[in-house]
Amino acid sequence: MKKILTGILFRFFRSIETWVLVVLLLVATAYISYVEYVNTNNEFISDHSLTRYEELDVTVYDVYAFGCETLPEDTFNTLLGENVCAFDETELVFSILNDIPMVPVILMAIFIPVFFGRLFSDGTIKNLISSGHSRSRIYLASMLFSFVLDFIALVLNTSVYAIWCLILKWHPPIYLPVILVMLLIDLLLSFTISSWCLAVLFISKKRTLAFVASFLLAMSMFIYPTAVPETILLMTESINVESEDLEKIRKANEEAPYAFEEYFDLSQFSPKYRYKGETLSITMDSSLPDGVRKALLLWIYSDPELIMHFGESISSFSPYVFYRDGLMTINVASNVIWIFAGNLLGVALFKKREIK
């Protein structure tokens, strides 16, 4: 496999598509990140310079845990103060993290059919098989190479955002346990889409079909297929206005909001609350049959872009809740499953295809 990888690497550096890919990646990322920062949060540079988290005598953990973990009363009141922009900054950080994989994924979705498609059209794949290389090794080498490109593209993309932070002298609230898992999800999402692009190409041997599949996969980041099951679940779990817990929640918000906690119930796909150790709920039990509800949950949790989509659909939940309550872990697992499924299918069917 080393010889195969060396050959692919040699062709990669000689290919004009490679340098077009790099230039487009850097230019698009720099432009998008700058426009997003300046247009949405220009006030951070001057107007709110003294109301960021690092100037408020609170930790970055406090910013993430606000409203979903018990905090000291003084810390809670500080964050609740007027003109505090720490939460806007957190929202911007995760908006950026959601955007980070977009440009690399779109460019890789174009690059894979062009670059690897040429290996079929010019007879390279046929020659490799004729010279004794197994189809499994050829596919595995191509997969590993595309994964390396995904990783490099993500690092470059993340670096551009970091450079803009330095230029603009912005120190965003970065809570590493959450940020690192989110970056892992971005990377695995890139792997997932590249895996299926590659699988379609090696199964069909047709660049056109691979382009169509790549386009649809890339567009899945903007189309929101799991909005349907989410809406059904949320509509069938209405608020119980007669619940005793509802009154307790109101009292908790009045008496000691700093001790009021919010969490996400994965089994019910609904918010739950805790106050002084007591679990409170304001939703009624779902009216859906148990089997239907489980099928809808499976649909939602199998979405490889779950955090990207879900974070935009229910903004009341913070990224910290996604991390703490296991939603990010589910997203990592679903991407790993999709990666294995795509590559196993690609290898299995590629072995059966006749190469002319």
SULTABEL-V376063 format. One record per residue. N is the residue number from 1. PHI is phi in radians with two decimals (NA if undefined). Layout:
n: {N | N}
phi: {PHI | PHI}
This chain:
n: {1 | 2 | 3 | 4 | 5 | 6 | 7 | 8 | 9 | 10 | 11 | 12 | 13 | 14 | 15 | 16 | 17 | 18 | 19 | 20 | 21 | 22 | 23 | 24 | 25 | 26 | 27 | 28 | 29 | 30 | 31 | 32 | 33 | 34 | 35 | 36 | 37 | 38 | 39 | 40 | 41 | 42 | 43 | 44 | 45 | 46 | 47 | 48 | 49 | 50 | 51 | 52 | 53 | 54 | 55 | 56 | 57 | 58 | 59 | 60 | 61 | 62 | 63 | 64 | 65 | 66 | 67 | 68 | 69 | 70 | 71 | 72 | 73 | 74 | 75 | 76 | 77 | 78 | 79 | 80 | 81 | 82 | 83 | 84 | 85 | 86 | 87 | 88 | 89 | 90 | 91 | 92 | 93 | 94 | 95 | 96 | 97 | 98 | 99 | 100 | 101 | 102 | 103 | 104 | 105 | 106 | 107 | 108 | 109 | 110 | 111 | 112 | 113 | 114 | 115 | 116 | 117 | 118 | 119 | 120 | 121 | 122 | 123 | 124 | 125 | 126 | 127 | 128 | 129 | 130 | 131 | 132 | 133 | 134 | 135 | 136 | 137 | 138 | 139 | 140 | 141 | 142 | 143 | 144 | 145 | 146 | 147 | 148 | 149 | 150 | 151 | 152 | 153 | 154 | 155 | 156 | 157 | 158 | 159 | 160 | 161 | 162 | 163 | 164 | 165 | 166 | 167 | 168 | 169 | 170 | 171 | 172 | 173 | 174 | 175 | 176 | 177 | 178 | 179 | 180 | 181 | 182 | 183 | 184 | 185 | 186 | 187 | 188 | 189 | 190 | 191 | 192 | 193 | 194 | 195 | 196 | 197 | 198 | 199 | 200 | 201 | 202 | 203 | 204 | 205 | 206 | 207 | 208 | 209 | 210 | 211 | 212 | 213 | 214 | 215 | 216 | 217 | 218 | 219 | 220 | 221 | 222 | 223 | 224 | 225 | 226 | 227 | 228 | 229 | 230 | 231 | 232 | 233 | 234 | 235 | 236 | 237 | 238 | 239 | 240 | 241 | 242 | 243 | 244 | 245 | 246 | 247 | 248 | 249 | 250 | 251 | 252 | 253 | 254 | 255 | 256 | 257 | 258 | 259 | 260 | 261 | 262 | 263 | 264 | 265 | 266 | 267 | 268 | 269 | 270 | 271 | 272 | 273 | 274 | 275 | 276 | 277 | 278 | 279 | 280 | 281 | 282 | 283 | 284 | 285 | 286 | 287 | 288 | 289 | 290 | 291 | 292 | 293 | 294 | 295 | 296 | 297 | 298 | 299 | 300 | 301 | 302 | 303 | 304 | 305 | 306 | 307 | 308 | 309 | 310 | 311 | 312 | 313 | 314 | 315 | 316 | 317 | 318 | 319 | 320 | 321 | 322 | 323 | 324 | 325 | 326 | 327 | 328 | 329 | 330 | 331 | 332 | 333 | 334 | 335 | 336 | 337 | 338 | 339 | 340 | 341 | 342 | 343 | 344 | 345 | 346 | 347 | 348 | 349 | 350 | 351 | 352 | 353 | 354 | 355 | 356}
phi: {NA | -1.06 | -1.13 | -1.12 | -1.10 | -1.08 | -1.13 | -1.12 | -1.11 | -1.08 | -1.14 | -1.08 | -1.29 | -1.55 | -1.49 | -1.15 | -1.07 | -1.05 | -1.31 | -1.10 | -1.05 | -1.11 | -1.10 | -1.07 | -1.06 | -1.20 | -1.17 | -1.11 | -1.15 | -1.07 | -1.17 | -1.10 | -1.15 | -1.17 | -1.08 | -1.09 | -1.17 | -1.18 | -1.19 | -1.63 | -2.37 | -1.07 | -1.15 | -1.12 | -1.21 | -2.30 | -1.02 | -1.95 | -1.09 | -1.79 | -2.04 | -1.39 | -1.05 | -1.24 | -1.71 | -1.79 | 1.08 | -2.25 | -1.63 | -1.14 | -1.09 | -1.03 | -1.10 | -1.28 | -1.51 | -1.01 | 1.53 | -2.24 | -2.45 | -1.24 | -2.14 | -0.98 | -1.04 | -1.10 | -1.10 | -1.03 | -1.15 | -1.10 | -1.22 | -1.46 | -1.11 | -1.23 | 1.18 | -1.23 | -1.89 | -1.04 | -1.28 | -1.11 | -1.15 | -1.08 | -1.06 | -1.15 | -0.98 | -1.40 | -1.15 | -1.14 | -1.10 | -1.18 | -1.46 | -0.91 | -1.37 | -1.09 | -1.12 | -1.03 | -1.13 | -1.10 | -1.17 | -1.18 | -1.14 | -1.48 | -1.18 | -1.05 | -1.09 | -1.23 | -1.26 | -1.30 | -1.10 | -1.17 | -1.11 | -1.43 | -1.19 | -1.67 | 1.47 | -1.09 | -1.07 | -1.07 | -1.16 | -1.11 | -1.15 | -1.12 | -1.48 | 1.81 | -1.38 | -1.28 | -1.13 | -1.09 | -1.21 | -1.10 | -1.15 | -1.08 | -1.11 | -1.13 | -1.11 | -1.07 | -1.14 | -1.16 | -1.16 | -1.10 | -1.11 | -1.03 | -1.12 | -1.09 | -1.09 | -1.18 | -1.11 | -1.07 | -1.09 | -1.12 | -1.12 | -1.10 | -1.08 | -1.12 | -1.12 | -1.10 | -1.07 | -1.18 | -1.12 | -1.48 | 0.97 | -1.84 | -1.94 | -1.19 | -1.25 | -2.01 | -1.74 | -0.94 | -0.96 | -1.39 | -1.09 | -1.14 | -1.16 | -1.12 | -1.16 | -1.07 | -1.10 | -1.02 | -1.15 | -1.14 | -1.09 | -1.08 | -1.07 | -1.05 | -1.19 | -1.11 | -1.05 | -1.32 | -1.06 | -1.15 | -1.07 | -1.08 | -1.13 | -1.25 | -1.35 | -1.57 | 1.10 | -2.07 | -1.11 | -1.06 | -1.12 | -1.14 | -1.09 | -1.08 | -1.08 | -1.10 | -1.09 | -1.11 | -1.14 | -1.16 | -1.22 | -1.10 | -1.23 | -1.82 | -1.50 | -2.06 | -1.17 | -1.46 | -1.12 | -1.14 | -1.14 | -1.08 | -1.11 | -1.07 | -1.12 | -1.18 | -1.28 | -1.60 | -2.12 | -1.27 | -1.28 | -1.58 | -1.23 | -1.69 | -1.16 | -1.13 | -1.12 | -1.09 | -1.18 | -1.12 | -1.12 | -1.08 | -1.14 | -1.07 | -1.16 | -1.48 | -1.47 | -2.62 | -1.08 | -1.18 | -1.80 | -1.60 | -2.10 | -2.04 | -2.53 | -1.95 | -1.53 | -1.12 | -1.24 | -1.95 | 0.94 | -2.69 | -1.31 | -2.33 | -2.37 | -2.26 | -2.48 | 0.91 | 1.52 | -1.71 | -1.49 | -2.16 | -2.45 | -1.98 | -1.83 | -1.46 | -1.08 | -1.09 | -1.52 | -1.38 | -1.02 | -1.02 | -1.12 | -1.15 | -1.09 | -1.14 | -1.13 | -1.17 | -1.11 | -1.08 | -1.04 | -1.15 | -1.31 | -1.51 | -1.18 | -1.15 | -1.85 | -0.95 | -1.16 | -1.05 | -1.32 | -1.19 | -1.10 | -1.57 | -1.61 | -2.24 | -1.35 | -1.24 | -1.59 | -1.44 | -0.99 | -1.10 | -1.15 | -0.99 | -1.27 | -1.14 | -1.64 | 1.71 | -1.17 | -1.18 | -1.09 | -1.09 | -1.14 | -1.07 | -1.10 | -1.13 | -1.16 | -1.05 | -1.11 | -1.11 | -1.11 | -1.09 | -1.09 | -1.10 | -1.29 | -1.11 | -1.14 | -1.07 | -1.14 | -1.07 | -1.39 | -1.13 | -1.10 | -1.60 | -1.43 | -1.45 | -1.77 | -1.81}
